[in-house]
Amino acid sequence: MSWSVGQVARFAGVTVRTLHHYDEIGLLHPSGRSGSGHRRYDDADLDRLQQILFYRELGFPLEEVAVLLDDPDVDPRAHLRRQHELLSARITRLQEMAAAVERAMEAKKMGINLTPEEKFEVFGDFDPDDHAEETEQRWGGTDAYKESQRRAASYTKEDWQRIQREADEVNARFVALMEAGEEPESEAAMAAAEEHRRWISSNHYDCSYEMHTGLAEMYVTDERFTRNIDRTRPGLAAYLREAILANAVRHL
């Protein structure tokens, strides 16, 4: 049984011009011709074409493919073994590349477009990406999350440094109140809590009082946040929570 050049082109997913070119350079001569002189390909031709396409997919130039296929000391099974090894290596490489892309995607979840060095410079050893998946699970469908993602994606290193400085200033205000013996329900502490809420609204998303109290609870129930906040001063997370709750109550 034999096939026309058009049929073979459809089988193999190549163009007729490609098959003509392979014939012209001696890489794949059709085994027969029709009565009108048109090319006809048999099973052996299709096998050779498959070998050619394998090697081409692996990046071999046509000249090298011809040398490999016409080597009298290499049988078809050797070609298949060689191709299997090469394809296995390609699969491994692609899997590694896919893993690298996944890591890059994970790194972008919070929209923080910083290098690892810049991220450490801005945030220290508190990595926002550590909370990215949990944050998306909790609030991924909310407008606040979407707004936070949109803003974060536009921020430069300088923007993050400014935001971090402002956060440090707010925390320093709370620490000063704690050291002065101010109760978290005092007017001064509630004013600091309001400043904290406005800092979030200015830089991340429109933080309502309900959302602010939700964050306050997380500051003391999630040990990761508690540990990070209390590095500034032991007990700061709990003080911050009480001040935020008191501020929300007086406004609501």
N, C-alpha and C positions, 0 to 999 in steps of 0.2 A: 504494500500500500504506500502511496506517496501523496504529498501535499504541495499545493502551490505556494508561491512566496507570500501571497496575501494571507493564506490560512496560517502559515507558520508565524508570520508577524503577529497575528491575533493571538495564537497560542502562547507565544513567548513574551508578549507585551512590548515588542520593539517595533520600529518602523520598517517598512519595505526598503527604504533607502539604506537603513543599517545593514540589512541582509545583503543588499547589492554591494555595499562597501566591503563587507566581510568576504564576499566572493571575489571582488576585484583585487584585494590584497592577499588572497590565498589563504585566509583564515578559515573560511567555511565554504567549500565548493559544493553546490548541490549535486547529488549523485546521478541525477537524470535530467532529461529535458522532455517536454511534451512534443507532440508532432509539429507544433507551430514554433518550437524553439524556446518555450517558456521554462523557467527553472522548476524542478520537481525535487522535493526533499523526502528522504525515507527515514526510517527509525534511527539508523546510525547517525544521520545528519542531525536529527533532533537531539540525540544524546550529546553530540559534540557541541551543539549550540548551548545546551544546558551547562556544559563545562565552561564554555566561554563566558556565559553570563554570570556564573558563580565567581570566576576569577575577576571579571570586570567589577562586580559588586564589591569585591574585596580590595579594589583599587589597583589591580595589576594593569599595566599598559598593554595594548594589543600586541606589541612586538614580543613581550615576555610571555603572554598567553600562548602565542603561536609556538614559541620555543618549548614551553612546558607540555603542550598537547602533542607536539610532534616528536618528543623524545622517545626513541624506540626502546629505551630501557625502563620506561615507566608504564605500568599497565593501568587500566581504568580504575581498579580497586585502590591503587596507590593514590590516584588523583582524589578519589572520594575520601580516603583517610586524611590526606593533606587538607582538603577543603573543610572537613569536619574539625580539624585542629584549628584552622584559621578562623572558622565561624565561632568556635567555642571561645577563642581569645577575643573576638569582636564582641560577643555577647557579654563576656566579663567586663570588657572596657565600657560598653554601653551601660551596664548595670552600675558601674562605678560613677559614670557621668550622671545617670539618673539620680543616684544617691546624693551627689554633689548638688544637683539642681533642687532636690527636695530640701536639703539643708539650707540652701539659699532662700527657697520659698518660706521655710520656717522662720528664717531670720527676718523676713520682710513682713511677717504676720502683724507685728505691731506698727508697721509703717515707719520704723526707725531706720533711716537710710544712712547708717554710720558703719565704718569699719570696726572690727573688734577693738582696735587700739583706741579709736575715737570714743567708742561706747564706754570703755573702761575709764577714759579721761573724764567723760561727762558724769557717768553714773557710779563710778567705782566698781566694787564687786557685786553690786545689786544689778542683775541683768534683767531688764524688762521682758526679754524674750522667754525667760523662765515661766512667766505668767501668761504668755500669749494664748496658748491653747485653752487654758481655764477661763481667761477673760472672754474669749470668743464663745465658749460654751455657755457662759452665764449671760452675756449681754450681746451676743453676735447679731441678734435680730432687732436690736433697739436703735432708735435714731441717734442716741448719744454715742453708741459704739461706732456707728458709721461716721459721725461727725469727728470723733476722735481720730479715726483712721485717716480721714481726709486731711485733717490738719497736720497730723504727724508726718504724713508722706511729703508734705511741703516744707518741713522744717530742716534747716541746715544745722551743722554742728554749732554754729554761733547761736542759733535760736535755742537749741537744747541747753547750751551753757547759760544763756540768759534765764531760761525757765528754771534751771536748777539753782541759780543764784537767788531768784525770787523765792523758791521753796525754802532755801536755807535761811533767808531773811524771816520768813514766816515762822519757821521752827525756832529760830533764835528769839523771836518775840515770845513764843510760848515758854521757852526755857527761862527767859528773864522773869516771866510771870510766876512760874513755879518757884524760882529761887527767891522771889519777893514774898512768897507765901500767899499769893492770890488764889482763891478758890476757883475751880473750873467753871462754876456758875456765876462768877463775878462779871460785872459789866466789861471789864478790860479783857477777860478771857473770851467772853462771847464776841467781843469786837474782833479779837484775833481769829476766832473761828469763822467769822463772816469774811474776814480777809482771805482766809484759807479757801473758802467756798468760791470767792470771786477769782482767786488765782486759778482754780480749776476751770471755771467758766471762761476765763480769758485765754487759756492756753490749750484746753483739751475739749471740753464740751459744755453745754449749758447745764450746770449742776443745780438741780432743784434742792430744796431742803430735804425732801424725802430721800433723794439720791445721796445727799451728803451724809445723812444719818446711816444709810446703808454702808457707805464707805467706812464710817466711824466704827461700826460694829466689826467690820472686816479687819480693821487695824488691831483689834484685840483678840479676835477669834482665830485669825490666821497667823500662826507663829512666824511665818516668813516676813509678814509686814511688821509685826510687833518687834521682831529682832532688828529689822532694818531701822525702824523709827527710833527704837530705844538706844541705838548706837549714839544718837545725838545727846540723849540724857536718859538714864534709866527712869521708867515710869512715864515717859512722854506720850507713848501710844495711848495709855489709859486716860491721861490728863486731856489729851486731844479729843478723845471720844466724848468725855463728859462735857467739854466745852462746846463741841459741835451739837450734842443733843440739847443742851440748854439753849443754844442759839436758835436751833430749829423750833423748839417749843415756843419761845417768845415771838417768833415770826408767824408761826402757824396758829 
